[in-house]
């Protein structure tokens, strides 16, 4: 993933994406959004086969960047061996590398829409930016406030012999995820789980996100993430990794301090 102050890699050609006129272009993944907005699927540049990269540009300037690996688990009914009872199976649906992408940017709201397998599956991510609130002592932040997943259980790649197959929609409820200080990107390598509820059968669809780097607002330079705001899990893991090293250094220093006076006393 791109680090703070670094850009997304830019080889001349890779995965159908090429460099032209100083910016990335894609022969089949660039879609116009409104008069001046376009979206680019740069997943071919990803060093991880499971991670996708999406960029939204407004009037020629990058306004939203997203890198993440995503998978959805969807419960559905199949007939039991007696052909009378129903049992529940789970479809595991990964995000397709060749997904079609749409998106839009605004000063206070942004969205990213990803569709794959001829739009049988569509994942929509919505973001909002909230200004400084002195009354609530809240600094300006942005967050993901809504997720919607549309799927068709009659599709046979991931749904095997589904009973009463058809189109379904699952939505998040009262979502406030990836909360990040304004002007920064959200960064989280750890896996995160977000639950979505289907509108018809009240079933829970699970969205699994990992290797996340997202910034939907205040991007200062093309294809460059701003300083990263790490998720609590990553911060804790980093502390757990560095704490033994710090303790070892402190212990070594204490041994040196304790031993040095003893040698000095013997020399007197």
C-alpha positions in Angstrom: 0.0 0.0 0.0 1.1 3.5 -0.6 2.7 5.1 2.5 2.2 8.8 3.7 3.8 11.1 1.2 4.1 8.4 -1.5 2.2 7.8 -4.6 0.5 4.8 -6.0 3.1 2.9 -8.2 3.1 4.1 -11.8 4.6 1.6 -14.2 3.9 2.5 -17.9 1.8 -0.6 -18.3 0.4 -3.1 -15.8 -2.9 -5.0 -15.7 -4.5 -3.0 -18.5 -3.6 0.4 -16.9 -1.1 2.7 -18.6 0.5 6.1 -18.1 -0.5 8.9 -20.4 -0.2 12.6 -20.2 1.2 12.4 -16.6 -1.8 10.5 -15.2 -3.1 6.9 -15.1 -5.6 5.9 -17.8 -7.5 2.6 -18.3 -8.9 1.4 -21.6 -11.8 -0.4 -20.0 -12.0 0.8 -16.4 -12.5 4.5 -16.7 -16.1 5.6 -16.4 -17.4 9.2 -16.6 -19.3 10.4 -13.5 -21.2 13.6 -14.2 -19.5 16.2 -16.4 -16.1 16.3 -14.9 -15.7 13.1 -12.7 -14.2 9.8 -13.7 -13.3 6.6 -11.9 -10.3 4.4 -12.4 -9.8 0.8 -11.4 -6.1 0.5 -10.7 -6.2 -3.0 -9.1 -3.7 -4.2 -11.7 -1.1 -2.2 -9.9 -1.7 -3.8 -6.5 1.1 -6.0 -5.1 -1.5 -8.2 -3.4 -3.9 -10.4 -5.5 -6.7 -9.8 -3.0 -6.4 -6.0 -2.7 -8.1 -3.6 -5.1 -7.3 0.0 -5.8 -9.8 2.6 -6.9 -9.4 6.3 -7.7 -12.1 9.0 -8.3 -10.9 12.1 -10.2 -12.8 15.4 -10.3 -11.9 17.9 -13.0 -8.6 16.1 -13.5 -7.7 16.0 -9.9 -7.8 13.0 -7.5 -10.6 13.5 -5.0 -11.0 9.9 -3.6 -8.6 7.0 -3.2 -9.3 3.6 -1.8 -7.3 0.5 -1.4 -8.7 -2.6 0.3 -9.3 -6.3 0.2 -13.0 -7.2 0.6 -15.1 -10.3 0.9 -18.8 -10.8 1.7 -20.4 -13.8 3.4 -24.1 -14.2 2.6 -26.4 -16.8 4.2 -28.9 -18.6 2.0 -31.3 -21.6 2.1 -30.8 -24.9 0.4 -33.0 -28.1 0.5 -32.0 -30.7 3.0 -31.4 -34.3 1.9 -35.0 -35.2 2.7 -36.1 -32.4 0.3 -38.5 -31.1 3.0 -36.4 -29.2 5.5 -34.2 -26.2 4.7 -30.6 -25.8 5.8 -28.5 -22.6 5.7 -25.4 -22.4 3.7 -23.0 -19.4 3.3 -21.8 -18.0 0.1 -18.3 -16.4 0.3 -18.1 -13.6 -2.4 -14.8 -11.9 -3.0 -14.5 -8.6 -4.8 -13.6 -9.3 -8.5 -10.4 -7.8 -9.8 -12.1 -6.7 -13.0 -15.0 -4.8 -11.3 -16.7 -1.9 -12.9 -16.5 1.2 -10.8 -18.5 4.4 -10.4 -18.1 7.2 -7.8 -18.4 10.8 -7.0 -16.8 13.4 -4.7 -18.2 16.4 -2.9 -17.0 18.8 -0.2 -19.0 16.9 2.5 -20.1 13.6 0.9 -18.6 11.0 -1.4 -19.4 7.6 -2.6 -17.8 4.6 -4.4 -19.9 2.0 -6.3 -18.3 -1.3 -7.3 -20.1 -3.9 -9.5 -18.9 -7.3 -10.8 -20.1 -10.3 -12.7 -22.3 -8.2 -15.0 -23.6 -6.2 -12.1 -25.0 -9.3 -10.3 -23.1 -8.0 -7.3 -22.9 -4.3 -6.4 -21.2 -2.8 -3.3 -21.8 0.8 -2.5 -19.7 2.7 0.1 -20.9 6.2 1.3 -18.7 8.7 3.2 -19.5 12.0 4.9 -17.4 14.8 6.3 -18.4 16.5 9.6 -17.1 19.9 10.5 -15.6 21.1 13.8 -18.3 21.3 16.6 -17.2 23.4 19.6 -20.3 22.5 21.6 -19.6 18.7 21.4 -15.8 19.3 21.5 -15.5 17.4 18.3 -12.8 18.1 15.7 -13.6 17.9 12.0 -13.7 14.2 10.9 -14.8 12.1 8.0 -16.3 8.6 8.2 -18.1 5.8 6.3 -21.8 6.3 7.2 -23.5 3.8 4.9 -22.9 0.5 3.1 -25.3 -1.2 0.7 -24.8 -4.6 -1.0 -27.0 -5.8 -3.8 -26.8 -9.4 -4.9 -28.7 -12.1 -6.8 -28.8 -15.6 -5.3 -29.8 -17.1 -8.7 -26.1 -16.6 -9.7 -24.4 -20.0 -9.6 -20.8 -19.1 -9.1 -21.2 -18.6 -5.3 -24.8 -19.7 -4.6 -25.3 -23.5 -5.1 -28.9 -24.6 -5.5 -30.4 -21.8 -3.5 -34.1 -22.1 -2.6 -36.3 -19.3 -3.9 -33.4 -17.5 -5.6 -33.7 -13.8 -6.5 -32.3 -10.3 -6.0 -31.7 -9.0 -2.5 -30.4 -5.8 -0.9 -28.5 -5.6 2.4 -27.9 -2.3 4.2 -25.9 -1.1 7.2 -27.8 0.5 10.0 -26.6 3.6 12.0 -23.1 3.1 10.7 -20.2 5.2 11.9 -17.0 3.4 10.7 -13.5 4.4 9.8 -13.8 7.7 11.7 -10.7 9.7 10.8 -9.5 13.3 11.4 -10.2 15.6 8.5 -7.2 15.9 6.1 -5.9 12.4 6.9 -6.3 8.9 5.3 -7.6 5.9 7.2 -5.2 3.0 7.5 -5.9 -0.5 8.8 -4.1 -3.8 8.0 -6.2 -5.8 10.4 -9.5 -7.4 9.3 -12.6 -5.5 10.2 -16.2 -6.9 10.2 -19.3 -4.9 9.3 -22.8 -6.3 9.5 -25.5 -5.6 6.9 -29.1 -6.6 7.2 -31.2 -7.8 4.3 -34.5 -6.0 3.7 -36.6 -9.1 3.0 -35.6 -11.9 5.3 -33.7 -10.0 8.0 -30.6 -12.0 7.5 -27.1 -10.8 8.3 -24.6 -10.3 5.5 -21.0 -9.8 6.7 -18.5 -7.5 5.0 -14.9 -8.3 5.8 -12.4 -5.6 5.0 -8.6 -5.8 5.4 -5.5 -4.0 4.1 -7.5 -0.8 4.1 -6.2 2.6 3.0 -9.0 5.1 2.2 -9.2 8.9 1.8 -12.5 10.3 0.3 -11.7 14.0 1.1 -8.9 16.6 1.2 -6.4 14.9 -1.1 -3.6 17.3 -1.6 -1.7 15.7 -4.5 -2.7 13.3 -7.3 -2.4 9.6 -6.3 -0.8 10.5 -2.9 -2.4 9.6 0.4 -2.2 12.1 3.2 -0.8 11.1 6.6 -2.3 7.9 7.8 -4.6 7.6 10.8 -4.2 4.0 12.1 -7.1 2.0 13.4 -6.9 1.0 17.1 -6.1 -2.7 16.3 -3.0 -1.7 14.2 -1.9 0.7 16.9 -2.2 -2.0 19.6 -0.3 -4.5 17.5 2.5 -2.0 16.8 2.8 -1.3 20.5 3.0 -5.0 21.3 5.8 -5.4 18.7 7.8 -2.4 20.0 7.3 -2.8 23.7 9.6 -5.8 24.2 12.3 -3.9 22.3 11.9 -0.9 24.5 12.0 -3.0 27.7 15.1 -4.8 26.4 16.9 -1.5 25.8 15.9 -0.2 29.3 17.0 -3.4 31.0 20.4 -3.3 29.1 20.9 0.3 30.1 20.2 -0.6 33.8 22.7 -3.4 33.7 25.4 -1.1 32.3 24.6 1.6 34.9 24.7 -1.0 37.7 27.9 -2.6 36.5 29.9 0.5 35.7 30.1 1.9 39.3 31.2 -1.5 40.6 34.1 -1.6 38.2 34.9 2.0 39.1 35.0 1.1 42.8 37.4 -1.9 42.2 39.8 0.4 40.4 40.0 2.8 43.5 
